[in-house]
Amino acid sequence: MDDTRLIPITLRQIWRSTRPALPREPRHPSDAPGGAWVGKREIARRFDVCARTIDHWLSRGVPHFKPSARVVRFWIPDCDEWYRRQFSVNGNARR
């Protein structure tokens, strides 16, 4: 008998190891290399606001991509530009 030990493994681990990897971020035709799609928490962290504020910004027109009913993704360069336009006075950012 060899010295290999049996390692307990679950069916979930087997399933995850055998299925093909899916892309983590949605892709959109207007994507440009060098950017990233992020979720609501990440964009809220970037602008130092809460997730509820991001919901409010969605109603104000922050650029986003909705690949499904429950998922919202934000393209960072577009959101940065939108933020500058929304929250600046004569080119000077206000907070």
N, CA, C and O atoms as CSV, one atom per row, in Angstrom:
chain,resi,resn,atom,element,x,y,z
A,1,MET,N,N,0.838,-1.179,0.000
A,1,MET,CA,C,0.000,0.000,0.000
A,1,MET,C,C,0.888,1.249,0.000
A,1,MET,O,O,1.892,1.302,0.711
A,2,ASP,N,N,0.516,2.242,-0.792
A,2,ASP,CA,C,1.329,3.457,-0.859
A,2,ASP,C,C,1.034,4.386,0.318
A,2,ASP,O,O,0.093,4.169,1.082
A,3,ASP,N,N,1.860,5.422,0.442
A,3,ASP,CA,C,1.764,6.322,1.586
A,3,ASP,C,C,0.795,7.481,1.380
A,3,ASP,O,O,0.702,8.353,2.245
A,4,THR,N,N,0.077,7.519,0.273
A,4,THR,CA,C,-0.859,8.628,0.057
A,4,THR,C,C,-2.048,8.480,0.991
A,4,THR,O,O,-2.564,7.384,1.211
A,5,ARG,N,N,-2.456,9.585,1.518
A,5,ARG,CA,C,-3.587,9.589,2.438
A,5,ARG,C,C,-4.838,10.004,1.683
A,5,ARG,O,O,-4.778,10.807,0.751
A,6,LEU,N,N,-5.924,9.472,2.078
A,6,LEU,CA,C,-7.194,9.857,1.489
A,6,LEU,C,C,-7.634,11.189,2.101
A,6,LEU,O,O,-7.671,11.351,3.321
A,7,ILE,N,N,-7.957,12.111,1.245
A,7,ILE,CA,C,-8.392,13.425,1.708
A,7,ILE,C,C,-9.891,13.514,1.483
A,7,ILE,O,O,-10.363,13.301,0.366
A,8,PRO,N,N,-10.639,13.823,2.523
A,8,PRO,CA,C,-12.093,13.935,2.314
A,8,PRO,C,C,-12.393,15.126,1.407
A,8,PRO,O,O,-11.851,16.215,1.599
A,9,ILE,N,N,-13.252,14.914,0.430
A,9,ILE,CA,C,-13.608,15.977,-0.506
A,9,ILE,C,C,-15.119,15.936,-0.699
A,9,ILE,O,O,-15.728,14.866,-0.704
A,10,THR,N,N,-15.704,17.095,-0.855
A,10,THR,CA,C,-17.151,17.171,-1.034
A,10,THR,C,C,-17.501,17.209,-2.512
A,10,THR,O,O,-16.651,17.484,-3.359
A,11,LEU,N,N,-18.747,16.932,-2.805
A,11,LEU,CA,C,-19.206,16.992,-4.190
A,11,LEU,C,C,-19.097,18.423,-4.729
A,11,LEU,O,O,-18.806,18.624,-5.908
A,12,ARG,N,N,-19.330,19.410,-3.868
A,12,ARG,CA,C,-19.212,20.804,-4.300
A,12,ARG,C,C,-17.794,21.112,-4.770
A,12,ARG,O,O,-17.613,21.795,-5.778
A,13,GLN,N,N,-16.795,20.621,-4.059
A,13,GLN,CA,C,-15.410,20.850,-4.454
A,13,GLN,C,C,-15.105,20.176,-5.789
A,13,GLN,O,O,-14.395,20.737,-6.624
A,14,ILE,N,N,-15.636,18.990,-5.986
A,14,ILE,CA,C,-15.439,18.296,-7.253
A,14,ILE,C,C,-16.104,19.079,-8.379
A,14,ILE,O,O,-15.518,19.257,-9.447
A,15,TRP,N,N,-17.328,19.547,-8.141
A,15,TRP,CA,C,-18.057,20.305,-9.155
A,15,TRP,C,C,-17.297,21.569,-9.532
A,15,TRP,O,O,-17.153,21.880,-10.715
A,16,ARG,N,N,-16.811,22.297,-8.533
A,16,ARG,CA,C,-16.082,23.530,-8.814
A,16,ARG,C,C,-14.779,23.273,-9.552
A,16,ARG,O,O,-14.351,24.097,-10.360
A,17,SER,N,N,-14.153,22.154,-9.285
A,17,SER,CA,C,-12.867,21.885,-9.927
A,17,SER,C,C,-13.023,21.385,-11.365
A,17,SER,O,O,-12.072,21.456,-12.143
A,18,THR,N,N,-14.205,20.883,-11.730
A,18,THR,CA,C,-14.369,20.318,-13.065
A,18,THR,C,C,-15.125,21.218,-14.027
A,18,THR,O,O,-15.027,21.031,-15.240
A,19,ARG,N,N,-15.873,22.185,-13.525
A,19,ARG,CA,C,-16.623,23.048,-14.445
A,19,ARG,C,C,-15.705,24.127,-15.008
A,19,ARG,O,O,-14.751,24.530,-14.342
A,20,PRO,N,N,-15.972,24.594,-16.209
A,20,PRO,CA,C,-15.116,25.630,-16.788
A,20,PRO,C,C,-15.274,26.945,-16.032
A,20,PRO,O,O,-16.352,27.261,-15.527
A,21,ALA,N,N,-14.210,27.689,-15.963
A,21,ALA,CA,C,-14.234,28.971,-15.268
A,21,ALA,C,C,-15.041,29.973,-16.091
A,21,ALA,O,O,-14.871,30.085,-17.305
A,22,LEU,N,N,-15.907,30.686,-15.412
A,22,LEU,CA,C,-16.699,31.719,-16.060
A,22,LEU,C,C,-16.029,33.069,-15.841
A,22,LEU,O,O,-15.350,33.262,-14.832
A,23,PRO,N,N,-16.205,33.996,-16.758
A,23,PRO,CA,C,-15.603,35.314,-16.542
A,23,PRO,C,C,-16.178,35.961,-15.292
A,23,PRO,O,O,-17.382,35.884,-15.048
A,24,ARG,N,N,-15.334,36.589,-14.510
A,24,ARG,CA,C,-15.759,37.189,-13.257
A,24,ARG,C,C,-16.519,38.490,-13.463
A,24,ARG,O,O,-17.409,38.811,-12.676
A,25,GLU,N,N,-16.190,39.239,-14.496
A,25,GLU,CA,C,-16.827,40.512,-14.730
A,25,GLU,C,C,-17.568,40.470,-16.060
A,25,GLU,O,O,-17.092,39.862,-17.018
A,26,PRO,N,N,-18.722,41.109,-16.122
A,26,PRO,CA,C,-19.437,41.129,-17.395
A,26,PRO,C,C,-18.668,41.941,-18.424
A,26,PRO,O,O,-17.967,42.892,-18.080
A,27,ARG,N,N,-18.800,41.571,-19.650
A,27,ARG,CA,C,-18.131,42.297,-20.722
A,27,ARG,C,C,-19.188,43.007,-21.556
A,27,ARG,O,O,-20.275,42.476,-21.783
A,28,HIS,N,N,-18.872,44.155,-21.989
A,28,HIS,CA,C,-19.780,44.991,-22.754
A,28,HIS,C,C,-19.021,45.472,-23.989
A,28,HIS,O,O,-17.809,45.673,-23.909
A,29,PRO,N,N,-19.681,45.662,-25.110
A,29,PRO,CA,C,-18.957,46.071,-26.322
A,29,PRO,C,C,-18.154,47.352,-26.174
A,29,PRO,O,O,-17.168,47.537,-26.888
A,30,SER,N,N,-18.545,48.240,-25.271
A,30,SER,CA,C,-17.818,49.503,-25.133
A,30,SER,C,C,-16.632,49.396,-24.185
A,30,SER,O,O,-16.014,50.408,-23.856
A,31,ASP,N,N,-16.304,48.183,-23.740
A,31,ASP,CA,C,-15.166,48.012,-22.834
A,31,ASP,C,C,-13.872,48.457,-23.492
A,31,ASP,O,O,-13.655,48.251,-24.686
A,32,ALA,N,N,-13.037,49.059,-22.702
A,32,ALA,CA,C,-11.702,49.425,-23.164
A,32,ALA,C,C,-10.694,48.714,-22.273
A,32,ALA,O,O,-10.945,48.556,-21.078
A,33,PRO,N,N,-9.557,48.279,-22.819
A,33,PRO,CA,C,-8.585,47.603,-21.969
A,33,PRO,C,C,-8.050,48.539,-20.895
A,33,PRO,O,O,-7.958,49.748,-21.103
A,34,GLY,N,N,-7.702,47.979,-19.759
A,34,GLY,CA,C,-7.104,48.769,-18.685
A,34,GLY,C,C,-8.085,49.192,-17.613
A,34,GLY,O,O,-7.659,49.753,-16.603
A,35,GLY,N,N,-9.355,48.959,-17.775
A,35,GLY,CA,C,-10.338,49.322,-16.764
A,35,GLY,C,C,-10.874,48.085,-16.067
A,35,GLY,O,O,-10.384,46.977,-16.286
A,36,ALA,N,N,-11.867,48.276,-15.239
A,36,ALA,CA,C,-12.445,47.134,-14.545
A,36,ALA,C,C,-13.899,47.397,-14.203
A,36,ALA,O,O,-14.281,48.523,-13.886
A,37,TRP,N,N,-14.689,46.369,-14.269
A,37,TRP,CA,C,-16.061,46.424,-13.789
A,37,TRP,C,C,-16.025,46.127,-12.301
A,37,TRP,O,O,-15.324,45.212,-11.868
A,38,VAL,N,N,-16.767,46.882,-11.519
A,38,VAL,CA,C,-16.832,46.642,-10.078
A,38,VAL,C,C,-18.289,46.650,-9.645
A,38,VAL,O,O,-19.161,47.154,-10.352
A,39,GLY,N,N,-18.534,46.086,-8.476
A,39,GLY,CA,C,-19.875,46.035,-7.925
A,39,GLY,C,C,-20.196,47.273,-7.097
A,39,GLY,O,O,-19.404,48.210,-7.002
A,40,LYS,N,N,-21.382,47.241,-6.504
A,40,LYS,CA,C,-21.862,48.385,-5.740
A,40,LYS,C,C,-20.983,48.677,-4.522
A,40,LYS,O,O,-20.698,49.838,-4.227
A,41,ARG,N,N,-20.557,47.639,-3.819
A,41,ARG,CA,C,-19.704,47.847,-2.640
A,41,ARG,C,C,-18.376,48.489,-3.006
A,41,ARG,O,O,-17.905,49.393,-2.316
A,42,GLU,N,N,-17.772,48.019,-4.098
A,42,GLU,CA,C,-16.472,48.545,-4.499
A,42,GLU,C,C,-16.567,50.009,-4.937
A,42,GLU,O,O,-15.692,50.814,-4.617
A,43,ILE,N,N,-17.634,50.349,-5.670
A,43,ILE,CA,C,-17.772,51.732,-6.122
A,43,ILE,C,C,-18.105,52.635,-4.938
A,43,ILE,O,O,-17.675,53.787,-4.901
A,44,ALA,N,N,-18.870,52.120,-3.966
A,44,ALA,CA,C,-19.160,52.902,-2.758
A,44,ALA,C,C,-17.881,53.148,-1.968
A,44,ALA,O,O,-17.661,54.247,-1.460
A,45,ARG,N,N,-17.041,52.124,-1.867
A,45,ARG,CA,C,-15.760,52.274,-1.170
A,45,ARG,C,C,-14.865,53.285,-1.893
A,45,ARG,O,O,-14.172,54.080,-1.257
A,46,ARG,N,N,-14.889,53.244,-3.219
A,46,ARG,CA,C,-14.043,54.151,-4.002
A,46,ARG,C,C,-14.393,55.614,-3.739
A,46,ARG,O,O,-13.504,56.459,-3.639
A,47,PHE,N,N,-15.698,55.914,-3.626
A,47,PHE,CA,C,-16.123,57.292,-3.421
A,47,PHE,C,C,-16.412,57.605,-1.952
A,47,PHE,O,O,-16.872,58.701,-1.633
A,48,ASP,N,N,-16.151,56.671,-1.074
A,48,ASP,CA,C,-16.310,56.848,0.368
A,48,ASP,C,C,-17.747,57.230,0.728
A,48,ASP,O,O,-17.989,58.183,1.468
A,49,VAL,N,N,-18.690,56.463,0.185
A,49,VAL,CA,C,-20.104,56.639,0.493
A,49,VAL,C,C,-20.684,55.262,0.810
A,49,VAL,O,O,-20.009,54.248,0.635
A,50,CYS,N,N,-21.933,55.225,1.277
A,50,CYS,CA,C,-22.555,53.930,1.571
A,50,CYS,C,C,-23.256,53.391,0.314
A,50,CYS,O,O,-23.458,54.120,-0.657
A,51,ALA,N,N,-23.615,52.126,0.352
A,51,ALA,CA,C,-24.251,51.479,-0.797
A,51,ALA,C,C,-25.609,52.113,-1.095
A,51,ALA,O,O,-26.045,52.136,-2.246
A,52,ARG,N,N,-26.265,52.617,-0.081
A,52,ARG,CA,C,-27.557,53.270,-0.295
A,52,ARG,C,C,-27.401,54.553,-1.126
A,52,ARG,O,O,-28.278,54.897,-1.918
A,53,THR,N,N,-26.286,55.250,-0.938
A,53,THR,CA,C,-26.007,56.434,-1.750
A,53,THR,C,C,-25.843,56.040,-3.213
A,53,THR,O,O,-26.271,56.766,-4.109
A,54,ILE,N,N,-25.225,54.893,-3.450
A,54,ILE,CA,C,-25.073,54.414,-4.828
A,54,ILE,C,C,-26.447,54.154,-5.442
A,54,ILE,O,O,-26.653,54.438,-6.622
A,55,ASP,N,N,-27.399,53.617,-4.658
A,55,ASP,CA,C,-28.767,53.448,-5.153
A,55,ASP,C,C,-29.363,54.792,-5.566
A,55,ASP,O,O,-30.030,54.892,-6.596
A,56,HIS,N,N,-29.122,55.809,-4.768
A,56,HIS,CA,C,-29.613,57.149,-5.099
A,56,HIS,C,C,-28.948,57.657,-6.383
A,56,HIS,O,O,-29.608,58.239,-7.243
A,57,TRP,N,N,-27.645,57.432,-6.503
A,57,TRP,CA,C,-26.920,57.855,-7.698
A,57,TRP,C,C,-27.433,57.139,-8.940
A,57,TRP,O,O,-27.424,57.712,-10.029
A,58,LEU,N,N,-27.881,55.889,-8.794
A,58,LEU,CA,C,-28.436,55.176,-9.944
A,58,LEU,C,C,-29.654,55.918,-10.487
A,58,LEU,O,O,-29.851,55.993,-11.699
A,59,SER,N,N,-30.469,56.465,-9.584
A,59,SER,CA,C,-31.637,57.223,-10.041
A,59,SER,C,C,-31.228,58.567,-10.651
A,59,SER,O,O,-31.989,59.151,-11.423
A,60,ARG,N,N,-30.032,59.061,-10.312
A,60,ARG,CA,C,-29.531,60.317,-10.876
A,60,ARG,C,C,-28.755,60.099,-12.173
A,60,ARG,O,O,-28.369,61.065,-12.832
A,61,GLY,N,N,-28.524,58.831,-12.548
A,61,GLY,CA,C,-27.931,58.564,-13.850
A,61,GLY,C,C,-26.468,58.167,-13.861
A,61,GLY,O,O,-25.798,58.341,-14.879
A,62,VAL,N,N,-25.947,57.638,-12.756
A,62,VAL,CA,C,-24.567,57.166,-12.778
A,62,VAL,C,C,-24.449,56.049,-13.828
A,62,VAL,O,O,-25.313,55.174,-13.879
A,63,PRO,N,N,-23.412,56.059,-14.654
A,63,PRO,CA,C,-23.287,55.019,-15.686
A,63,PRO,C,C,-23.095,53.640,-15.057
A,63,PRO,O,O,-22.275,53.463,-14.156
A,64,HIS,N,N,-23.856,52.680,-15.543
A,64,HIS,CA,C,-23.783,51.319,-15.010
A,64,HIS,C,C,-24.193,50.323,-16.081
A,64,HIS,O,O,-24.695,50.688,-17.144
A,65,PHE,N,N,-23.967,49.064,-15.772
A,65,PHE,CA,C,-24.316,47.962,-16.666
A,65,PHE,C,C,-25.046,46.933,-15.832
A,65,PHE,O,O,-24.567,46.545,-14.766
A,66,LYS,N,N,-26.197,46.486,-16.300
A,66,LYS,CA,C,-27.022,45.548,-15.539
A,66,LYS,C,C,-27.156,44.244,-16.329
A,66,LYS,O,O,-28.061,44.110,-17.152
A,67,PRO,N,N,-26.251,43.273,-16.080
A,67,PRO,CA,C,-26.318,42.023,-16.838
A,67,PRO,C,C,-27.493,41.133,-16.441
A,67,PRO,O,O,-27.906,40.277,-17.224
A,68,SER,N,N,-28.043,41.323,-15.229
A,68,SER,CA,C,-29.210,40.563,-14.803
A,68,SER,C,C,-30.011,41.412,-13.825
A,68,SER,O,O,-29.622,42.536,-13.506
A,69,ALA,N,N,-31.119,40.879,-13.355
A,69,ALA,CA,C,-32.008,41.649,-12.490
A,69,ALA,C,C,-31.363,42.032,-11.159
A,69,ALA,O,O,-31.667,43.094,-10.613
A,70,ARG,N,N,-30.488,41.194,-10.634
A,70,ARG,CA,C,-29.908,41.454,-9.312
A,70,ARG,C,C,-28.479,41.973,-9.340
A,70,ARG,O,O,-27.923,42.301,-8.292
A,71,VAL,N,N,-27.887,42.051,-10.496
A,71,VAL,CA,C,-26.470,42.413,-10.587
A,71,VAL,C,C,-26.330,43.769,-11.267
A,71,VAL,O,O,-26.912,44.010,-12.324
A,72,VAL,N,N,-25.550,44.650,-10.647
A,72,VAL,CA,C,-25.234,45.954,-11.229
A,72,VAL,C,C,-23.726,46.094,-11.211
A,72,VAL,O,O,-23.089,45.855,-10.185
A,73,ARG,N,N,-23.153,46.478,-12.335
A,73,ARG,CA,C,-21.713,46.673,-12.431
A,73,ARG,C,C,-21.425,48.092,-12.897
A,73,ARG,O,O,-22.197,48.690,-13.646
A,74,PHE,N,N,-20.303,48.610,-12.438
A,74,PHE,CA,C,-19.908,49.973,-12.752
A,74,PHE,C,C,-18.530,49.960,-13.391
A,74,PHE,O,O,-17.627,49.268,-12.921
A,75,TRP,N,N,-18.369,50.729,-14.468
A,75,TRP,CA,C,-17.086,50.870,-15.150
A,75,TRP,C,C,-16.393,52.080,-14.516
A,75,TRP,O,O,-16.886,53.202,-14.629
A,76,ILE,N,N,-15.265,51.861,-13.858
A,76,ILE,CA,C,-14.626,52.880,-13.032
A,76,ILE,C,C,-14.348,54.187,-13.783
A,76,ILE,O,O,-14.707,55.246,-13.269
A,77,PRO,N,N,-13.726,54.173,-14.977
A,77,PRO,CA,C,-13.464,55.459,-15.654
A,77,PRO,C,C,-14.729,56.268,-15.941
A,77,PRO,O,O,-14.721,57.492,-15.807
A,78,ASP,N,N,-15.816,55.597,-16.335
A,78,ASP,CA,C,-17.073,56.305,-16.589
A,78,ASP,C,C,-17.642,56.905,-15.315
A,78,ASP,O,O,-18.153,58.026,-15.326
A,79,CYS,N,N,-17.557,56.166,-14.220
A,79,CYS,CA,C,-18.081,56.664,-12.941
A,79,CYS,C,C,-17.249,57.837,-12.425
A,79,CYS,O,O,-17.793,58.786,-11.861
A,80,ASP,N,N,-15.932,57.772,-12.618
A,80,ASP,CA,C,-15.079,58.890,-12.213
A,80,ASP,C,C,-15.472,60.168,-12.967
A,80,ASP,O,O,-15.581,61.240,-12.372
A,81,GLU,N,N,-15.681,60.042,-14.265
A,81,GLU,CA,C,-16.065,61.197,-15.080
A,81,GLU,C,C,-17.431,61.727,-14.658
A,81,GLU,O,O,-17.616,62.937,-14.533
A,82,TRP,N,N,-18.388,60.827,-14.436
A,82,TRP,CA,C,-19.720,61.232,-13.983
A,82,TRP,C,C,-19.621,61.960,-12.649
A,82,TRP,O,O,-20.266,62.992,-12.464
A,83,TYR,N,N,-18.836,61.449,-11.729
A,83,TYR,CA,C,-18.672,62.058,-10.404
A,83,TYR,C,C,-18.091,63.465,-10.540
A,83,TYR,O,O,-18.550,64.394,-9.874
A,84,ARG,N,N,-17.091,63.623,-11.394
A,84,ARG,CA,C,-16.497,64.953,-11.604
A,84,ARG,C,C,-17.533,65.941,-12.151
A,84,ARG,O,O,-17.587,67.091,-11.716
A,85,ARG,N,N,-18.352,65.488,-13.102
A,85,ARG,CA,C,-19.363,66.380,-13.669
A,85,ARG,C,C,-20.452,66.729,-12.656
A,85,ARG,O,O,-20.928,67.864,-12.624
A,86,GLN,N,N,-20.849,65.760,-11.828
A,86,GLN,CA,C,-21.928,65.980,-10.872
A,86,GLN,C,C,-21.517,66.851,-9.689
A,86,GLN,O,O,-22.286,67.699,-9.239
A,87,PHE,N,N,-20.308,66.638,-9.192
A,87,PHE,CA,C,-19.916,67.241,-7.928
A,87,PHE,C,C,-18.765,68.234,-8.072
A,87,PHE,O,O,-17.893,68.305,-7.205
A,88,SER,N,N,-18.759,68.990,-9.146
A,88,SER,CA,C,-17.741,70.019,-9.282
A,88,SER,C,C,-18.405,71.353,-9.592
A,88,SER,O,O,-19.461,71.414,-10.223
A,89,VAL,N,N,-17.767,72.406,-9.139
A,89,VAL,CA,C,-18.237,73.754,-9.403
A,89,VAL,C,C,-17.098,74.486,-10.079
A,89,VAL,O,O,-16.038,74.671,-9.481
A,90,ASN,N,N,-17.301,74.908,-11.322
A,90,ASN,CA,C,-16.260,75.595,-12.099
A,90,ASN,C,C,-14.949,74.817,-12.143
A,90,ASN,O,O,-13.870,75.405,-12.072
A,91,GLY,N,N,-15.044,73.495,-12.260
A,91,GLY,CA,C,-13.844,72.676,-12.359
A,91,GLY,C,C,-13.231,72.303,-11.033
A,91,GLY,O,O,-12.324,71.470,-11.004
A,92,ASN,N,N,-13.682,72.881,-9.928
A,92,ASN,CA,C,-13.128,72.539,-8.604
A,92,ASN,C,C,-14.088,71.574,-7.920
A,92,ASN,O,O,-15.277,71.860,-7.780
A,93,ALA,N,N,-13.566,70.442,-7.500
A,93,ALA,CA,C,-14.413,69.443,-6.853
A,93,ALA,C,C,-14.880,69.975,-5.508
A,93,ALA,O,O,-14.115,70.587,-4.763
A,94,ARG,N,N,-16.139,69.730,-5.216
A,94,ARG,CA,C,-16.667,70.106,-3.907
A,94,ARG,C,C,-17.100,68.841,-3.195
A,94,ARG,O,O,-17.461,67.857,-3.842
A,95,ARG,N,N,-17.069,68.853,-1.929
A,95,ARG,CA,C,-17.458,67.666,-1.177
A,95,ARG,C,C,-18.239,68.036,0.024
A,95,ARG,O,O,-18.655,67.161,0.783
